[in-house]
């Protein structure tokens, strides 16, 4: 319809609103929009180039030298060693001295050349130090380690074979200690005995240290050996102790077996939280009891864990296995400068991987009132804290006090610091990597962080090349057998371990 205004007929087009001109894009925004694609392309280029340069760190190695092993006889000697209940003293329980003495007597009989040609020293109650003198005493010695004590075997009647029966059946040596750690000790002795039979003479002195209380701290064994060596002014070329296995299916994204060599280990601390109160009858409680205050502190600690950080041995693991993965995973691990938070978030999702990227706290003991109708005069909790290398006991105390934020809660912490991270730029590392690749050519070699404690931690002041490795293939089921039910070791794997130690000794001592 056409309207009339002031007696004039308006043209229809004048009734239409004139379009409002849109404001122009500001110049700064235009520059950003022009530059942004360039930046994205530049970032993509950097990521791809770094990925292409993220190449394998595996060394090429010639085949191992032949080393004859009588697998059946070696299995029999290990089986004999397993029959001795060499459980270290702990929690008021005395060690069975006779068992340790009988074990050593069996080793003397089983390895006559070792005990005739090497110097032997008893250390502490039941530990042993052997010295195989080299022809060039000025060279720094190499130290091979293991431990003779084992953890108790729970529910022995449920084992397929008696845990201390030393049974060889179905291609396996069965018993407590086959994997942790008499298997390693016997394999080392077999290797040295065999080399002595060949009249092998090392240029570099070889030390063998076998503790007898590793499972309860190593204070009466490995710690005393390390102290003795320090007092003699000994510096070690390399240290090889028990540690990670040849993992089969243990590293996601990698199809090949991976020899996991521990280059550091977490520290272990005992943190005690204590809250005191007047106590009294539970029929007239205050608004907060000592137990309430303690419980709130524990909840705060659970909700505020240590921050994760991809560093040390865990970062080194991905630097070695990352190049062996598909392109997508290679891109991720080649560019941890950008993707570390994503990797850390993913690893934090499972306890087994979360433990490798942060200091962990676990409440393991709780105490309160002895009766249900009595208010506790004191409530106490004990936390087991495993320190990531780089974090200290003082860091733990500071973190706990800050998170708890309650002066009513007393905090005390004591324990062992985390170890340093051993160097991957030493002859010790290169010879270990070479030896593994020679004896196990299908295996990748990678450093990693040992989350449990070993005797090796006492020797970091004596060498920058302290490594933890067991030359035995293990899958996830095998790992559950360590400290668990039906521990066993394949006869063939034991023979392969003997050949590895012989090759390692030849590589490092001539």
C-alpha positions in Angstrom: 0.0 0.0 0.0 1.2 3.6 -0.8 1.0 6.2 1.9 0.4 9.9 1.7 2.5 12.3 3.6 1.9 16.1 3.6 -0.3 15.7 0.6 2.4 14.0 -1.4 2.6 10.5 -2.6 5.9 8.9 -1.5 7.6 6.7 -4.0 7.7 3.2 -2.9 11.5 3.0 -3.0 11.7 5.8 -0.5 9.8 3.8 2.0 12.5 1.1 2.1 15.3 1.5 4.7 18.7 2.3 3.3 21.1 -0.5 4.1 23.4 0.2 7.0 27.0 -0.1 5.9 28.9 -2.8 7.8 32.0 -1.6 9.6 35.2 -2.6 8.0 37.5 -5.2 9.7 40.1 -3.3 11.8 43.5 -3.3 10.3 45.2 -5.2 13.2 42.6 -8.0 12.9 43.3 -8.2 9.2 47.0 -8.6 9.8 46.3 -11.4 12.4 44.0 -13.2 9.9 46.6 -12.9 7.2 49.5 -14.1 9.5 47.6 -16.9 11.3 47.6 -19.4 8.4 51.3 -18.8 7.9 51.9 -19.5 11.6 49.9 -22.7 11.4 51.8 -23.9 8.4 55.1 -22.9 10.1 54.1 -24.9 13.2 53.1 -27.9 11.1 56.4 -27.7 9.3 58.4 -27.6 12.5 56.4 -30.6 13.9 57.0 -32.7 10.8 60.7 -31.8 10.4 61.3 -32.7 14.1 59.4 -36.0 13.5 61.5 -36.8 10.5 64.7 -36.1 12.5 63.4 -38.3 15.3 65.3 -41.3 14.2 66.2 -44.7 15.9 68.7 -44.7 18.7 69.2 -48.4 18.5 72.8 -49.5 17.9 73.9 -52.0 15.3 75.8 -54.8 16.9 77.7 -57.8 15.5 76.4 -61.3 16.7 77.4 -62.4 20.1 80.4 -64.7 20.5 79.6 -68.3 21.1 79.4 -69.3 24.7 78.5 -72.9 25.6 75.9 -73.3 28.3 74.7 -76.6 29.7 71.1 -75.4 30.2 70.0 -78.5 32.1 72.9 -78.4 34.5 72.5 -74.6 35.1 68.8 -75.1 35.8 69.7 -77.8 38.4 72.1 -75.4 40.2 69.5 -72.7 40.3 66.9 -75.2 41.5 69.2 -76.1 44.3 69.7 -72.5 45.4 65.9 -72.0 45.5 65.5 -74.7 48.1 67.0 -72.5 50.8 64.5 -70.2 52.6 66.7 -67.1 52.5 64.2 -64.6 53.8 65.8 -61.4 55.2 65.1 -60.4 58.7 62.3 -57.8 59.1 59.6 -56.6 61.5 61.2 -58.4 64.4 61.6 -61.7 62.5 65.1 -63.0 62.5 66.7 -64.3 59.3 67.4 -68.0 59.1 71.2 -67.9 59.4 71.4 -71.6 58.6 69.6 -71.1 55.3 71.9 -68.4 54.1 75.0 -70.4 55.2 73.7 -73.5 53.4 73.1 -71.5 50.2 76.6 -70.1 50.2 78.0 -73.6 50.8 76.1 -74.8 47.8 77.5 -71.9 45.7 81.0 -72.9 46.7 80.4 -76.4 45.6 78.5 -75.4 42.4 81.1 -72.9 41.2 84.5 -74.2 42.2 86.6 -72.0 39.8 84.9 -68.8 41.1 85.7 -69.7 44.7 89.2 -70.9 43.9 90.3 -68.0 41.6 88.4 -64.9 42.9 88.9 -63.2 46.2 85.9 -63.5 48.5 84.9 -61.2 51.3 81.9 -61.7 53.6 80.1 -58.5 54.2 77.5 -57.9 57.0 75.6 -60.9 58.1 75.2 -62.8 54.8 76.3 -60.6 51.9 79.3 -61.4 49.6 81.8 -59.4 47.6 84.0 -61.2 45.0 87.0 -59.6 43.2 88.2 -60.9 39.9 91.5 -59.0 39.4 92.2 -57.6 36.0 95.5 -57.5 34.2 95.4 -53.7 34.2 94.7 -52.6 37.8 94.6 -48.9 36.7 91.3 -49.4 34.9 88.1 -48.7 36.8 86.3 -52.0 37.8 82.9 -53.0 36.6 80.4 -54.3 39.2 77.7 -56.9 38.7 75.1 -57.2 41.4 72.2 -59.3 42.6 70.7 -60.4 45.9 70.2 -63.7 47.6 67.3 -62.9 49.8 63.7 -63.5 48.8 60.2 -62.4 50.0 58.1 -64.9 51.8 55.7 -67.1 49.8 52.1 -66.7 50.9 49.6 -69.6 50.7 52.3 -72.1 49.8 49.7 -74.9 49.4 48.2 -73.0 46.5 51.4 -73.0 44.4 51.5 -75.3 41.4 55.0 -76.4 42.7 56.3 -75.8 46.2 57.9 -72.3 46.3 61.0 -73.7 48.0 61.0 -77.1 46.3 63.4 -76.1 43.5 61.4 -78.1 40.9 62.4 -78.2 37.3 59.4 -79.2 35.1 57.7 -78.4 31.8 60.7 -76.4 30.7 60.6 -74.1 33.7 62.5 -73.7 37.0 59.8 -73.2 39.6 60.3 -71.4 42.9 60.6 -68.2 44.9 63.5 -66.2 43.7 63.8 -67.4 40.1 62.9 -63.9 38.9 63.8 -61.9 42.0 66.7 -62.4 42.2 68.5 -65.7 42.6 68.1 -66.3 38.8 70.3 -63.2 38.1 72.9 -64.2 40.8 73.2 -67.7 39.5 73.4 -66.6 35.8 76.3 -64.2 36.7 78.1 -67.0 38.5 77.6 -69.4 35.6 79.0 -66.8 33.2 82.1 -66.2 35.3 82.6 -69.9 35.9 82.4 -70.5 32.2 84.8 -67.7 31.3 87.3 -69.0 33.9 87.0 -72.5 32.3 88.1 -70.8 29.0 91.1 -69.2 30.8 89.6 -65.8 30.1 91.6 -63.0 31.8 89.9 -59.6 32.1 91.9 -56.5 31.6 89.5 -54.6 33.8 88.8 -55.9 37.4 85.4 -57.4 37.9 83.5 -57.1 41.2 80.5 -59.3 42.1 78.3 -58.1 45.0 75.5 -60.2 46.2 73.4 -58.7 49.0 71.2 -60.6 51.4 68.7 -58.0 52.6 67.6 -56.1 49.5 64.0 -56.9 50.1 64.1 -55.0 53.4 66.3 -52.1 52.4 69.8 -53.4 51.8 71.3 -51.7 54.8 73.3 -54.8 56.0 74.4 -55.8 52.5 74.7 -53.5 49.5 75.1 -50.4 51.6 78.0 -51.9 53.5 79.6 -53.1 50.2 79.3 -49.5 48.8 80.8 -48.1 52.0 83.7 -50.5 51.8 84.5 -49.6 48.2 84.3 -45.9 49.0 86.7 -46.3 51.9 89.2 -48.0 49.4 88.8 -45.1 47.0 87.3 -47.2 44.3 85.6 -45.6 41.3 83.5 -47.9 39.1 83.3 -47.9 35.3 79.8 -49.3 35.4 77.3 -51.0 37.7 74.7 -53.5 36.6 72.0 -54.7 39.0 68.6 -56.3 38.7 65.9 -54.1 37.2 63.7 -54.0 34.2 63.2 -57.1 32.1 62.9 -57.6 28.3 59.3 -56.5 28.2 57.1 -58.5 25.8 54.0 -56.5 25.1 54.7 -54.1 27.9 55.3 -50.9 25.9 52.1 -49.8 24.0 52.6 -48.9 20.4 55.8 -51.0 20.1 55.5 -54.5 18.7 59.1 -55.6 19.3 60.3 -56.7 22.8 61.9 -53.9 24.7 64.8 -54.3 27.1 63.9 -51.8 29.9 67.1 -50.6 31.5 66.5 -48.7 34.7 68.7 -45.5 34.7 67.2 -44.1 38.0 64.9 -45.2 40.8 62.3 -43.4 42.9 63.1 -42.6 46.5 61.0 -44.0 49.3 59.8 -42.0 52.3 57.6 -42.6 55.3 55.4 -39.6 56.1 53.6 -39.6 59.4 50.6 -37.3 60.2 49.6 -37.0 63.8 46.7 -35.2 65.5 46.4 -34.9 69.3 43.3 -34.1 71.3 41.9 -34.4 74.8 40.0 -37.6 74.0 37.1 -38.4 76.2 33.8 -40.2 76.0 32.2 -40.5 72.5 28.8 -39.6 73.9 29.9 -35.9 74.2 32.1 -35.3 71.1 33.4 -31.9 70.0 32.5 -30.7 66.6 35.8 -32.1 65.3 37.6 -35.1 66.8 41.3 -35.9 66.1 40.0 -38.5 63.6 38.0 -35.9 61.8 40.9 -33.5 61.5 43.1 -36.3 60.2 40.6 -37.5 57.7 40.2 -34.0 56.3 44.0 -33.8 55.9 44.1 -37.1 54.0 41.3 -36.0 51.7 43.2 -32.8 50.9 46.3 -34.7 50.1 44.3 -37.0 47.8 42.8 -34.1 46.0 46.1 -32.2 45.6 48.7 -34.7 44.4 52.2 -33.7 43.2 52.2 -32.2 39.7 53.1 -34.6 36.9 56.2 -34.0 34.9 57.7 -35.9 32.0 61.4 -36.0 32.9 64.4 -38.1 33.6 64.2 -41.8 32.9 60.6 -41.6 31.7 61.3 -38.9 29.1 64.4 -41.0 28.0 62.1 -44.0 27.5 60.0 -42.2 24.9 63.1 -40.8 23.3 64.3 -44.4 22.6 61.0 -46.1 21.8 59.3 -43.2 20.1 61.2 -43.5 16.8 60.1 -47.2 16.6 56.4 -46.3 16.6 54.0 -45.2 13.9 54.1 -41.7 12.5 51.4 -40.3 14.7 53.1 -41.5 17.9 56.5 -40.4 16.6 55.2 -36.9 16.0 53.9 -36.8 19.6 57.1 -37.9 21.2 59.3 -36.0 18.9 57.6 -32.8 20.0 57.3 -33.2 23.8 58.1 -29.5 24.0 54.5 -29.0 22.8 52.7 -32.2 23.7 54.1 -33.0 27.1 50.9 -31.8 28.9 48.9 -34.2 26.7 51.2 -37.1 27.3 51.2 -36.4 31.1 47.4 -36.3 31.2 47.2 -39.6 29.4 49.8 -41.3 31.6 48.1 -40.0 34.7 45.0 -42.1 33.9 46.6 -45.4 35.0 48.4 -46.0 38.3 51.2 -47.9 36.6 52.1 -45.0 34.3 51.1 -42.3 36.7 53.8 -43.5 39.1 56.5 -42.8 36.5 55.7 -39.1 36.1 55.0 -37.8 39.6 55.9 -38.3 43.3 53.1 -40.4 44.7 51.5 -40.6 48.1 49.5 -43.5 49.5 47.9 -43.7 52.9 48.8 -47.2 54.2 48.3 -47.1 58.0 45.6 -45.6 60.1 45.3 -45.5 63.9 42.7 -44.0 66.2 40.9 -44.9 69.3 41.2 -48.5 70.7 37.5 -48.6 71.5 34.3 -47.6 69.6 33.0 -45.4 72.5 36.2 -43.5 73.3 37.4 -40.4 71.5 41.0 -40.8 70.2 43.5 -38.9 72.2 45.7 -39.3 69.1 44.9 -40.1 65.5 47.8 -41.1 63.2 48.3 -41.9 59.6 51.3 -43.2 57.8 51.8 -42.4 54.1 54.1 -44.3 51.7 55.7 -41.6 49.4 57.7 -42.5 46.3 59.8 -39.6 45.2 60.3 -38.8 41.5 64.0 -38.1 40.8 64.3 -34.3 41.1 62.0 -34.1 44.1 63.5 -34.2 47.6 62.4 -35.2 51.1 62.2 -31.5 51.9 59.9 -31.0 48.9 57.7 -33.7 50.3 57.5 -32.0 53.7 56.8 -28.6 52.2 54.0 -30.0 49.9 52.3 -32.0 52.7 52.3 -29.0 55.1 51.0 -26.6 52.4 48.2 -28.9 51.2 47.1 -30.0 54.7 47.2 -26.3 55.9 46.3 -27.2 59.4 48.6 -26.5 62.4 46.8 -29.2 64.4 48.3 -31.8 62.1 52.0 -32.7 62.9 54.0 -33.8 59.9 57.2 -35.9 60.0 59.0 -37.4 57.0 62.0 -39.7 56.7 63.4 -42.0 54.1 65.7 -42.4 51.1 66.1 -39.7 48.5 65.5 -40.6 44.8 68.6 -41.6 42.9 70.3 -39.4 40.3 69.6 -40.3 36.7 72.5 -42.2 35.1 74.2 -40.8 32.0 73.4 -42.2 28.6 76.6 -40.7 27.2 79.1 -43.1 28.7 81.1 -46.1 27.6 79.2 -48.0 30.3 75.8 -47.3 28.6 77.2 -48.0 25.1 78.6 -51.4 26.1 75.4 -52.4 27.9 73.3 -51.4 24.9 75.7 -53.2 22.6 75.7 -56.4 24.7 71.9 -56.6 24.8 71.6 -56.1 21.0 74.3 -58.8 20.4 72.6 -61.5 22.5 69.0 -60.4 21.7 69.1 -59.0 18.2 65.3 -58.7 18.0 65.1 -56.6 21.1 65.0 -52.8 21.4 66.9 -51.1 24.2 65.4 -48.3 26.2 66.1 -46.5 29.5 63.3 -46.1 32.0 62.5 -45.1 35.6 62.5 -47.9 38.2 59.6 -47.2 40.5 60.6 -49.8 43.1 63.8 -49.8 45.1 67.0 -51.8 44.3 70.4 -52.1 45.9 71.9 -50.1 43.0 70.9 -46.8 44.6 73.9 -47.2 47.0 76.4 -47.0 44.2 75.6 -43.7 42.4 78.4 -42.0 44.3 80.8 -44.5 42.8 79.8 -44.3 39.2 77.8 -42.2 36.7 76.8 -45.4 34.9 74.5 -47.3 37.2 72.0 -49.5 35.4 69.2 -52.0 36.4 68.4 -54.8 34.0 67.4 -58.5 34.1 68.1 -60.2 30.8 64.9 -62.3 30.8 61.8 -61.9 28.7 58.7 -61.2 30.7 55.1 -60.4 29.8 52.4 -59.0 32.1 51.6 -62.3 33.6 55.2 -63.0 34.4 55.4 -59.7 36.3 52.6 -60.7 38.6 54.6 -63.8 39.6 57.3 -61.6 41.1 56.5 -61.4 44.8 53.4 -63.4 43.8 52.2 -66.9 43.3 53.9 -69.5 41.0 57.2 -67.6 40.4 59.1 -69.4 37.7 61.8 -69.0 35.0 62.2 -70.7 31.7 65.2 -73.0 31.4 65.9 -71.5 28.0 65.6 -67.9 29.3 68.1 -68.8 32.1 70.6 -70.1 29.6 70.1 -66.9 27.5 70.8 -64.8 30.6 74.0 -66.6 31.2 75.2 -66.0 27.7 74.3 -62.3 28.0 76.4 -61.9 31.2 79.3 -63.6 29.5 79.1 -61.3 26.5 78.7 -58.2 28.7 81.8 -59.2 30.7 83.8 -59.7 27.6 82.7 -56.4 26.2 83.5 -54.4 29.3 86.7 -56.0 30.4 88.9 -56.4 27.3 
